[in-house]
Amino acid sequence: MGDLDDRVAVITGGARGQGRAHALALARAGADIVVCDTAQPVSGLPYALSTPEDLGETAGLVERIGRRCVAVPADVRSLEQMRSVAERAIDEFGRIDILIANAGIASQSTIAEMDEQMWRDMIDTNLTGVFHSFRAVLPHMIERRWGRIIAISSCLARMGLANVGHYAASKWGVLGLVKSLSLEVAEYGITVNALLPAGVDTDMTQNPATWRLMMPDQENPTKEDWMAFIASGPPNGDLIQPAEVAEAMLLLVGAHGRHFNGEAVTISAGLSANMS
């Protein structure tokens, strides 16, 4: 079928958005899929998280492609739950070849006004959740002496933005985790990389809180205002589609990606020109 025939991929945060795009891209390339998502609310977020129905829909879409998919409700904030996901993958398929640590959340507050729970929720999900995902699959990959690990970071890991310091800090932490792990496991045939997209067209960006963050001069910006604002920017500066991020992911986990290790691959629509 493709470059990844009979590989097995575990994807966190796979009920919709980028996670679903990764699941479908990997399935089209020949992989079987284990997808997990918390599929329950997290307080303090300006948008609704995915539902069990979303998780089931991802599984159904994968199966229509002709690959097997196991959907598991699991919260990346729990190492025990992530170990259960890894165990389920091995029980069902006998192996784990690929991990896409995609689960993440976003919220807004100034650091001066941010309460501790908002900070903890962000770090626990976006950074500790990546650590838990890594920790759950690594013993198996080390034993098999092969693996491909991708963590989804963000362009904001390399820059500041007012009102999302906790998000930027969590994504910067992911880069340090990826680079360190890549050195630890290279001898076992495991590569570890990060993808850093700019704004992706998902529920995380398509909500009034994000529109207000990006257009502070407008009192109550709408989605139409947001899209017009984006269209007024540089060429190719529109929102990145989840499938475009998934195409970059396929390069890193496929046969032509073996020399990518410890990399921070940016998909920035031009923002990189303003970064060192």
N, C-alpha and C positions, 0 to 999 in steps of 0.2 A: 504493500500500500504506500509506504513512504520511508523516509529517512529513519524513523523511530519505530519500525515494526517490532511489536511485542515488548517494547519497553513499558515500564510502569511508572506513572507520574503521580505524586501527591501534591495537591494544590490547596492552600489555605485561602479562606475568604473567597471561595469559588461559587457562591450562590448566584452572583450576578456581576456586572461590570467587568473589570480587568480579569478577575479570577475566572469568570465564565469564558471570556475570550481565550485565555490560556488553555483552559480545558478543551475547547473546541479545536484550537490550532494543534494541540498535541494529539488529539484523537485523529484529526485528518492526516497527521504525519505517521499514524500507525500505533500510537500508544494507547494502553488501557489506563483508566483514570480512577483515582480515589480523590474525591473532593470533599472538603469539610468547610463548615462555616458555623459561627455561633447561632445564626438564625434566631436571635432574640434581641430585645432592646438593650441599649446602653444609655444610661441617663446623661443628660447634658449635651447631646449631639443635636445639631440644627437640622438633621435629616433623619428619616427612618432607615434603620438597618434592614437587611434582607429577612425573609421569612422562610419557614420550612418548605413552603410551596415553591419559592425561588430555587432552593437547593434541589428539590425534586425535578424542577424544570431543567436545570443544568444537566442532571443525570439523563433525563429523557432526550435532550438534544445530542448528547454524546452518543447514546445508544442508537439514535437514528443515523449517525455517521457509520455505524457498524462496529463500534468498539464497546467494550464493557465499561461500566461506570458504577462505582460504589459511592453513595453519598452518606456522609457521617456528620451528624450535629456535634460540633466540638468547638470549644473556646480556646484560642491560642494562649490566653492568660494562664491556662492550667497545663503544667508539664504532664500531669497524669493523663489528661484528656488527649494531649498530643501523642503520648506514647501509645494510647489505645488506638488512635488513628493509624499509627505505624504498624501496630500489631495486626489490625484489621487488614491493612494492605498486604502484609506478608501472608496472612491466613488465606486471603482470597486469591492472590496472584503469585505468591511465592517469592516476591522480590520487590525492592524499591530501587529504581534507577535514577529518578528525577524528583527533586523537590522544588516547587515554586512557592516561596514564602511571601504571599501576596496580601494577607489580611492586614487591614489598617483602618484607622478612623481619622477624622479631622474635626476640629472645633476651633472657636475663636475667643480670645480674651487677651487683654494686655497682661504682661507679667506682673505689673503692680497690683492688678485686681484679680488675678487668677487664684481660685481656691485650690487647695491641695488635692482634692478628689479629681478635678479636671486634669491636673498634672499627672497624677498616678494613672488614671485611665489611659492617657495618651502613651506614657512610657510603657505601661504594662502590656498594651496591645501592640504598639508599633515597634517596640524594641525588644522587650522581654518576650513577646510573642514570637519574634523571629528566632531568638535564642532557643525557646522551647521547641520550635519546629526543627531547627538544626539538631538539637540534642536528641530528639526522638528518632531521627533517621540515621544519624551518624554511625552508631555501632554496627548497624546492618551494612551500610555502605563500606565501612572500613573492613569488615569481615569479607565482603565480596570484592574489595579492591577496585571499585568503580563507582562513580556517581557524578551527577551534575546538579548543582545547587544554585538557584537564582533567588535573590531577595529583591523585592520591589522597594526601592527607596524613593527619592524625589529630587527634582532640581533644587528644592529648598534646602537640601542637605548642604549645598555649597553657597548659600546666600541667606541673608536675613530678610524677614518681612514682618512688619508691625502686626501685632495681634495674633501671630501664630508661632511664637517662640518655642512653645512646647512641641509643636509638630516638627519644626525645623530641627530641634535638638534630637528628637527621636530618630529622624531620618539620617542625621549626621552620625548618630550612634550605630545605625545599621552599616554604614560604610566601614567604620572601624572594626565591627564584628566580622564583616565579609573579608576584609583584607587580612585580618589576623587568622581567621579559619583557613583561608586559602593557603597560607604558609604551613599550617599544621597538618593538612591532609593531602597535600600534593603528592607525597610519596605513595599514597594509596590509590592513585589514579582518579582522584576526586577533584573537580574544579568548582570554584565558588566565585560567583560574580554578582554584581548589583546592576539593576536597571534604574535609571533616574529620569522618569518622564516629567515634563512640565504638565500643564493642566490637561487632564484626560476627561473626555465626555462621559461622565458617570454621575450618579446621584451625589457623590461627594463634592462635585463642583456645580452641579445644576440645582442650586437651592438658594433661597433669598439671602442667607447669611454670607455665602460666598460672593454673591453679587454685590452686597453692601461693602464687603471687605475690599473688593477690587475696584468699586466705583464709589468711594466715600463722599464724593461731591453731590451724588444724587440721593434724595431723601428715601425713596422707596423704589429702587430699580427693579425692573421686571426681567424675565428671561429674554424678551425681545430687546430690551436695553443692553443686556449682557452680550447677546450675540452681535448687536450692532457695534458695541465697544470693541469686541474682538476683531470684527471685520475691518475696523478702522486702523488696526495695527499693521505690523509688517507683513509682507508676503509669507505665506505658509505659517502664519501666527495663529491660525484657528485652533480650536480644541483638538487634541490628539484623540483619535479613535482607539478604543481598547484593542481592536484587531491589529492596529499598527504597533502597539507595544508588544503584542504577542508575536509578531513577525520577527522583532529583534530578539525576543526570548528564544525562538526556534533556532536562530543562528548559534546562540551560546550553548544550547543543549545538544545540537546536532553534530553530525560527523565532521563538519568544518569548523567546529568551535573549540577544538581541544587545546588550542594555544591561547584561548582567553582564560585567564585565571587571576583573581584578585583585581578584576577590572571594575570600574564604575562607568558604565556605558550610558551616556546622556542622550535623551531625545528631547530637545529643548525648543524646537521651532524658533531658533535664533537667540534664545536667552543666554546660551553658552558664550556668545560673543562678549558678554559683560562680566564673565567670570574668569578667574585665574586658573 
